[in-house]
Amino acid sequence: MDKKLLVLGSTLGFLAVMLGAFGAHGLEKLITEDAINTFEVGVRYQFYHAFLALFVGALGKNISARAKFFAFYGILIGVLFFSGSIYGLATNTLSAFDFTSIALITPLGGSILLLVWLCLIIQFIKIKP
């Protein structure tokens, strides 16, 4: 699972750099300043969780395999739902699909990410000195 987490973190980080550059340079004439700021929120949270995946993947045996499994899928699904829906909502005017119809997956994704952090807090409390 460590390798999967490291690959996930690297992939999310790569995509966040790419999406951040696209948001800063490719979208500036297509969407409003507020929409670009919203898009940047998605990029920022994707970066946070890319770093989290890298961190958890590098922990070795300090946390359980079950916690790593939950972290992997929680980060993956949480970022897809949270950041992905934010990207869609920010660029809604550029698409034929109305992303406001699925806007409720944003808080669902955020809740999943919060559960990952909570799981890690519990795992870190359990570490014996």
PyMOL commands that place a pseudoatom at each C-alpha (Angstrom):
pseudoatom trace, name=CA, resn=MET, resi=1, chain=A, elem=C, hetatm=0, pos=[0.000, 0.000, 0.000]
pseudoatom trace, name=CA, resn=ASP, resi=2, chain=A, elem=C, hetatm=0, pos=[2.970, 2.334, 0.560]
pseudoatom trace, name=CA, resn=LYS, resi=3, chain=A, elem=C, hetatm=0, pos=[3.808, 2.298, -3.136]
pseudoatom trace, name=CA, resn=LYS, resi=4, chain=A, elem=C, hetatm=0, pos=[0.173, 2.992, -4.073]
pseudoatom trace, name=CA, resn=LEU, resi=5, chain=A, elem=C, hetatm=0, pos=[0.073, 5.964, -1.713]
pseudoatom trace, name=CA, resn=LEU, resi=6, chain=A, elem=C, hetatm=0, pos=[3.347, 7.314, -3.092]
pseudoatom trace, name=CA, resn=VAL, resi=7, chain=A, elem=C, hetatm=0, pos=[2.100, 6.938, -6.666]
pseudoatom trace, name=CA, resn=LEU, resi=8, chain=A, elem=C, hetatm=0, pos=[-1.234, 8.546, -5.723]
pseudoatom trace, name=CA, resn=GLY, resi=9, chain=A, elem=C, hetatm=0, pos=[0.510, 11.481, -4.052]
pseudoatom trace, name=CA, resn=SER, resi=10, chain=A, elem=C, hetatm=0, pos=[2.867, 11.977, -6.973]
pseudoatom trace, name=CA, resn=THR, resi=11, chain=A, elem=C, hetatm=0, pos=[0.030, 11.774, -9.488]
pseudoatom trace, name=CA, resn=LEU, resi=12, chain=A, elem=C, hetatm=0, pos=[-2.177, 14.191, -7.554]
pseudoatom trace, name=CA, resn=GLY, resi=13, chain=A, elem=C, hetatm=0, pos=[0.762, 16.576, -7.211]
pseudoatom trace, name=CA, resn=PHE, resi=14, chain=A, elem=C, hetatm=0, pos=[1.581, 16.380, -10.931]
pseudoatom trace, name=CA, resn=LEU, resi=15, chain=A, elem=C, hetatm=0, pos=[-2.048, 17.007, -11.864]
pseudoatom trace, name=CA, resn=ALA, resi=16, chain=A, elem=C, hetatm=0, pos=[-2.303, 19.877, -9.361]
pseudoatom trace, name=CA, resn=VAL, resi=17, chain=A, elem=C, hetatm=0, pos=[0.689, 21.629, -10.947]
pseudoatom trace, name=CA, resn=MET, resi=18, chain=A, elem=C, hetatm=0, pos=[-0.801, 21.092, -14.395]
pseudoatom trace, name=CA, resn=LEU, resi=19, chain=A, elem=C, hetatm=0, pos=[-4.281, 22.253, -13.355]
pseudoatom trace, name=CA, resn=GLY, resi=20, chain=A, elem=C, hetatm=0, pos=[-2.846, 25.216, -11.454]
pseudoatom trace, name=CA, resn=ALA, resi=21, chain=A, elem=C, hetatm=0, pos=[-0.951, 26.360, -14.537]
pseudoatom trace, name=CA, resn=PHE, resi=22, chain=A, elem=C, hetatm=0, pos=[-4.041, 25.824, -16.665]
pseudoatom trace, name=CA, resn=GLY, resi=23, chain=A, elem=C, hetatm=0, pos=[-6.137, 27.834, -14.218]
pseudoatom trace, name=CA, resn=ALA, resi=24, chain=A, elem=C, hetatm=0, pos=[-3.627, 30.670, -14.093]
pseudoatom trace, name=CA, resn=HIS, resi=25, chain=A, elem=C, hetatm=0, pos=[-2.868, 30.882, -17.806]
pseudoatom trace, name=CA, resn=GLY, resi=26, chain=A, elem=C, hetatm=0, pos=[-5.548, 29.048, -19.762]
pseudoatom trace, name=CA, resn=LEU, resi=27, chain=A, elem=C, hetatm=0, pos=[-8.686, 30.165, -17.987]
pseudoatom trace, name=CA, resn=GLU, resi=28, chain=A, elem=C, hetatm=0, pos=[-7.929, 33.831, -17.323]
pseudoatom trace, name=CA, resn=LYS, resi=29, chain=A, elem=C, hetatm=0, pos=[-9.834, 35.062, -20.381]
pseudoatom trace, name=CA, resn=LEU, resi=30, chain=A, elem=C, hetatm=0, pos=[-12.587, 32.446, -20.232]
pseudoatom trace, name=CA, resn=ILE, resi=31, chain=A, elem=C, hetatm=0, pos=[-14.001, 32.681, -16.707]
pseudoatom trace, name=CA, resn=THR, resi=32, chain=A, elem=C, hetatm=0, pos=[-14.424, 35.374, -14.066]
pseudoatom trace, name=CA, resn=GLU, resi=33, chain=A, elem=C, hetatm=0, pos=[-11.847, 36.271, -11.423]
pseudoatom trace, name=CA, resn=ASP, resi=34, chain=A, elem=C, hetatm=0, pos=[-14.107, 34.734, -8.759]
pseudoatom trace, name=CA, resn=ALA, resi=35, chain=A, elem=C, hetatm=0, pos=[-14.308, 31.491, -10.745]
pseudoatom trace, name=CA, resn=ILE, resi=36, chain=A, elem=C, hetatm=0, pos=[-10.502, 31.400, -11.069]
pseudoatom trace, name=CA, resn=ASN, resi=37, chain=A, elem=C, hetatm=0, pos=[-10.216, 31.885, -7.298]
pseudoatom trace, name=CA, resn=THR, resi=38, chain=A, elem=C, hetatm=0, pos=[-12.644, 29.013, -6.805]
pseudoatom trace, name=CA, resn=PHE, resi=39, chain=A, elem=C, hetatm=0, pos=[-10.625, 26.856, -9.216]
pseudoatom trace, name=CA, resn=GLU, resi=40, chain=A, elem=C, hetatm=0, pos=[-7.480, 27.664, -7.200]
pseudoatom trace, name=CA, resn=VAL, resi=41, chain=A, elem=C, hetatm=0, pos=[-9.179, 26.390, -4.027]
pseudoatom trace, name=CA, resn=GLY, resi=42, chain=A, elem=C, hetatm=0, pos=[-9.590, 23.010, -5.730]
pseudoatom trace, name=CA, resn=VAL, resi=43, chain=A, elem=C, hetatm=0, pos=[-5.921, 23.019, -6.741]
pseudoatom trace, name=CA, resn=ARG, resi=44, chain=A, elem=C, hetatm=0, pos=[-4.798, 23.990, -3.238]
pseudoatom trace, name=CA, resn=TYR, resi=45, chain=A, elem=C, hetatm=0, pos=[-6.741, 21.198, -1.548]
pseudoatom trace, name=CA, resn=GLN, resi=46, chain=A, elem=C, hetatm=0, pos=[-5.561, 18.717, -4.145]
pseudoatom trace, name=CA, resn=PHE, resi=47, chain=A, elem=C, hetatm=0, pos=[-1.978, 19.712, -3.276]
pseudoatom trace, name=CA, resn=TYR, resi=48, chain=A, elem=C, hetatm=0, pos=[-2.608, 19.341, 0.454]
pseudoatom trace, name=CA, resn=HIS, resi=49, chain=A, elem=C, hetatm=0, pos=[-3.841, 15.816, -0.061]
pseudoatom trace, name=CA, resn=ALA, resi=50, chain=A, elem=C, hetatm=0, pos=[-1.084, 14.940, -2.529]
pseudoatom trace, name=CA, resn=PHE, resi=51, chain=A, elem=C, hetatm=0, pos=[1.379, 15.772, 0.240]
pseudoatom trace, name=CA, resn=LEU, resi=52, chain=A, elem=C, hetatm=0, pos=[-0.709, 13.796, 2.723]
pseudoatom trace, name=CA, resn=ALA, resi=53, chain=A, elem=C, hetatm=0, pos=[-0.628, 10.701, 0.493]
pseudoatom trace, name=CA, resn=LEU, resi=54, chain=A, elem=C, hetatm=0, pos=[3.152, 11.039, 0.132]
pseudoatom trace, name=CA, resn=PHE, resi=55, chain=A, elem=C, hetatm=0, pos=[3.533, 11.434, 3.888]
pseudoatom trace, name=CA, resn=VAL, resi=56, chain=A, elem=C, hetatm=0, pos=[1.357, 8.422, 4.726]
pseudoatom trace, name=CA, resn=GLY, resi=57, chain=A, elem=C, hetatm=0, pos=[3.112, 6.329, 2.081]
pseudoatom trace, name=CA, resn=ALA, resi=58, chain=A, elem=C, hetatm=0, pos=[6.484, 7.184, 3.615]
pseudoatom trace, name=CA, resn=LEU, resi=59, chain=A, elem=C, hetatm=0, pos=[5.466, 6.263, 7.182]
pseudoatom trace, name=CA, resn=GLY, resi=60, chain=A, elem=C, hetatm=0, pos=[6.360, 2.606, 6.801]
pseudoatom trace, name=CA, resn=LYS, resi=61, chain=A, elem=C, hetatm=0, pos=[5.051, 0.440, 9.624]
pseudoatom trace, name=CA, resn=ASN, resi=62, chain=A, elem=C, hetatm=0, pos=[4.154, 3.328, 11.940]
pseudoatom trace, name=CA, resn=ILE, resi=63, chain=A, elem=C, hetatm=0, pos=[0.467, 3.026, 11.077]
pseudoatom trace, name=CA, resn=SER, resi=64, chain=A, elem=C, hetatm=0, pos=[-1.660, 0.022, 10.254]
pseudoatom trace, name=CA, resn=ALA, resi=65, chain=A, elem=C, hetatm=0, pos=[-2.182, -1.384, 6.776]
pseudoatom trace, name=CA, resn=ARG, resi=66, chain=A, elem=C, hetatm=0, pos=[-5.915, -0.885, 7.303]
pseudoatom trace, name=CA, resn=ALA, resi=67, chain=A, elem=C, hetatm=0, pos=[-5.405, 2.839, 7.990]
pseudoatom trace, name=CA, resn=LYS, resi=68, chain=A, elem=C, hetatm=0, pos=[-3.241, 3.132, 4.879]
pseudoatom trace, name=CA, resn=PHE, resi=69, chain=A, elem=C, hetatm=0, pos=[-5.915, 1.382, 2.830]
pseudoatom trace, name=CA, resn=PHE, resi=70, chain=A, elem=C, hetatm=0, pos=[-8.537, 3.803, 4.130]
pseudoatom trace, name=CA, resn=ALA, resi=71, chain=A, elem=C, hetatm=0, pos=[-6.217, 6.774, 3.563]
pseudoatom trace, name=CA, resn=PHE, resi=72, chain=A, elem=C, hetatm=0, pos=[-5.522, 5.723, -0.043]
pseudoatom trace, name=CA, resn=TYR, resi=73, chain=A, elem=C, hetatm=0, pos=[-9.161, 5.336, -1.047]
pseudoatom trace, name=CA, resn=GLY, resi=74, chain=A, elem=C, hetatm=0, pos=[-10.334, 8.237, 1.104]
pseudoatom trace, name=CA, resn=ILE, resi=75, chain=A, elem=C, hetatm=0, pos=[-7.819, 10.629, -0.434]
pseudoatom trace, name=CA, resn=LEU, resi=76, chain=A, elem=C, hetatm=0, pos=[-8.531, 9.376, -3.941]
pseudoatom trace, name=CA, resn=ILE, resi=77, chain=A, elem=C, hetatm=0, pos=[-12.325, 9.606, -3.673]
pseudoatom trace, name=CA, resn=GLY, resi=78, chain=A, elem=C, hetatm=0, pos=[-12.268, 12.715, -1.492]
pseudoatom trace, name=CA, resn=VAL, resi=79, chain=A, elem=C, hetatm=0, pos=[-10.067, 14.664, -3.923]
pseudoatom trace, name=CA, resn=LEU, resi=80, chain=A, elem=C, hetatm=0, pos=[-12.082, 13.483, -6.921]
pseudoatom trace, name=CA, resn=PHE, resi=81, chain=A, elem=C, hetatm=0, pos=[-15.327, 14.586, -5.279]
pseudoatom trace, name=CA, resn=PHE, resi=82, chain=A, elem=C, hetatm=0, pos=[-14.093, 17.749, -3.566]
pseudoatom trace, name=CA, resn=SER, resi=83, chain=A, elem=C, hetatm=0, pos=[-11.528, 19.236, -5.946]
pseudoatom trace, name=CA, resn=GLY, resi=84, chain=A, elem=C, hetatm=0, pos=[-13.094, 17.658, -9.032]
pseudoatom trace, name=CA, resn=SER, resi=85, chain=A, elem=C, hetatm=0, pos=[-16.484, 19.176, -8.337]
pseudoatom trace, name=CA, resn=ILE, resi=86, chain=A, elem=C, hetatm=0, pos=[-14.885, 22.548, -7.593]
pseudoatom trace, name=CA, resn=TYR, resi=87, chain=A, elem=C, hetatm=0, pos=[-13.107, 22.423, -10.963]
pseudoatom trace, name=CA, resn=GLY, resi=88, chain=A, elem=C, hetatm=0, pos=[-16.426, 21.659, -12.615]
pseudoatom trace, name=CA, resn=LEU, resi=89, chain=A, elem=C, hetatm=0, pos=[-18.305, 24.378, -10.745]
pseudoatom trace, name=CA, resn=ALA, resi=90, chain=A, elem=C, hetatm=0, pos=[-15.629, 26.994, -11.480]
pseudoatom trace, name=CA, resn=THR, resi=91, chain=A, elem=C, hetatm=0, pos=[-15.691, 26.212, -15.205]
pseudoatom trace, name=CA, resn=ASN, resi=92, chain=A, elem=C, hetatm=0, pos=[-19.432, 25.542, -15.384]
pseudoatom trace, name=CA, resn=THR, resi=93, chain=A, elem=C, hetatm=0, pos=[-19.989, 28.231, -18.009]
pseudoatom trace, name=CA, resn=LEU, resi=94, chain=A, elem=C, hetatm=0, pos=[-17.578, 26.442, -20.382]
pseudoatom trace, name=CA, resn=SER, resi=95, chain=A, elem=C, hetatm=0, pos=[-19.420, 23.123, -20.350]
pseudoatom trace, name=CA, resn=ALA, resi=96, chain=A, elem=C, hetatm=0, pos=[-22.674, 21.761, -21.664]
pseudoatom trace, name=CA, resn=PHE, resi=97, chain=A, elem=C, hetatm=0, pos=[-23.027, 19.829, -18.384]
pseudoatom trace, name=CA, resn=ASP, resi=98, chain=A, elem=C, hetatm=0, pos=[-24.499, 21.760, -15.465]
pseudoatom trace, name=CA, resn=PHE, resi=99, chain=A, elem=C, hetatm=0, pos=[-22.159, 21.020, -12.556]
pseudoatom trace, name=CA, resn=THR, resi=100, chain=A, elem=C, hetatm=0, pos=[-24.487, 22.772, -10.116]
pseudoatom trace, name=CA, resn=SER, resi=101, chain=A, elem=C, hetatm=0, pos=[-26.689, 19.676, -10.382]
pseudoatom trace, name=CA, resn=ILE, resi=102, chain=A, elem=C, hetatm=0, pos=[-23.987, 17.616, -8.621]
pseudoatom trace, name=CA, resn=ALA, resi=103, chain=A, elem=C, hetatm=0, pos=[-22.708, 20.331, -6.276]
pseudoatom trace, name=CA, resn=LEU, resi=104, chain=A, elem=C, hetatm=0, pos=[-23.595, 18.206, -3.228]
pseudoatom trace, name=CA, resn=ILE, resi=105, chain=A, elem=C, hetatm=0, pos=[-20.619, 15.946, -3.904]
pseudoatom trace, name=CA, resn=THR, resi=106, chain=A, elem=C, hetatm=0, pos=[-18.312, 18.823, -2.875]
pseudoatom trace, name=CA, resn=PRO, resi=107, chain=A, elem=C, hetatm=0, pos=[-19.182, 18.589, 0.839]
pseudoatom trace, name=CA, resn=LEU, resi=108, chain=A, elem=C, hetatm=0, pos=[-19.285, 14.795, 0.582]
pseudoatom trace, name=CA, resn=GLY, resi=109, chain=A, elem=C, hetatm=0, pos=[-15.708, 14.836, -0.731]
pseudoatom trace, name=CA, resn=GLY, resi=110, chain=A, elem=C, hetatm=0, pos=[-14.704, 17.243, 2.013]
pseudoatom trace, name=CA, resn=SER, resi=111, chain=A, elem=C, hetatm=0, pos=[-16.287, 14.978, 4.628]
pseudoatom trace, name=CA, resn=ILE, resi=112, chain=A, elem=C, hetatm=0, pos=[-14.370, 11.973, 3.288]
pseudoatom trace, name=CA, resn=LEU, resi=113, chain=A, elem=C, hetatm=0, pos=[-11.122, 13.956, 3.493]
pseudoatom trace, name=CA, resn=LEU, resi=114, chain=A, elem=C, hetatm=0, pos=[-11.949, 14.942, 7.079]
pseudoatom trace, name=CA, resn=LEU, resi=115, chain=A, elem=C, hetatm=0, pos=[-12.503, 11.260, 7.930]
pseudoatom trace, name=CA, resn=VAL, resi=116, chain=A, elem=C, hetatm=0, pos=[-9.054, 10.442, 6.528]
pseudoatom trace, name=CA, resn=TRP, resi=117, chain=A, elem=C, hetatm=0, pos=[-7.486, 13.080, 8.775]
pseudoatom trace, name=CA, resn=LEU, resi=118, chain=A, elem=C, hetatm=0, pos=[-9.466, 11.792, 11.774]
pseudoatom trace, name=CA, resn=CYS, resi=119, chain=A, elem=C, hetatm=0, pos=[-8.348, 8.227, 11.060]
pseudoatom trace, name=CA, resn=LEU, resi=120, chain=A, elem=C, hetatm=0, pos=[-4.741, 9.420, 10.969]
pseudoatom trace, name=CA, resn=ILE, resi=121, chain=A, elem=C, hetatm=0, pos=[-5.124, 11.300, 14.255]
pseudoatom trace, name=CA, resn=ILE, resi=122, chain=A, elem=C, hetatm=0, pos=[-6.326, 8.069, 15.863]
pseudoatom trace, name=CA, resn=GLN, resi=123, chain=A, elem=C, hetatm=0, pos=[-3.475, 6.105, 14.303]
pseudoatom trace, name=CA, resn=PHE, resi=124, chain=A, elem=C, hetatm=0, pos=[-0.873, 8.609, 15.526]
pseudoatom trace, name=CA, resn=ILE, resi=125, chain=A, elem=C, hetatm=0, pos=[-2.306, 8.545, 19.057]
pseudoatom trace, name=CA, resn=LYS, resi=126, chain=A, elem=C, hetatm=0, pos=[-1.890, 4.749, 19.018]
pseudoatom trace, name=CA, resn=ILE, resi=127, chain=A, elem=C, hetatm=0, pos=[1.826, 4.916, 18.190]
pseudoatom trace, name=CA, resn=LYS, resi=128, chain=A, elem=C, hetatm=0, pos=[3.803, 3.673, 21.151]
pseudoatom trace, name=CA, resn=PRO, resi=129, chain=A, elem=C, hetatm=0, pos=[6.943, 5.667, 22.048]
for i in range(1, 129): cmd.bond("trace and resi %d" % i, "trace and resi %d" % (i + 1))
show_as sticks, trace
zoom trace
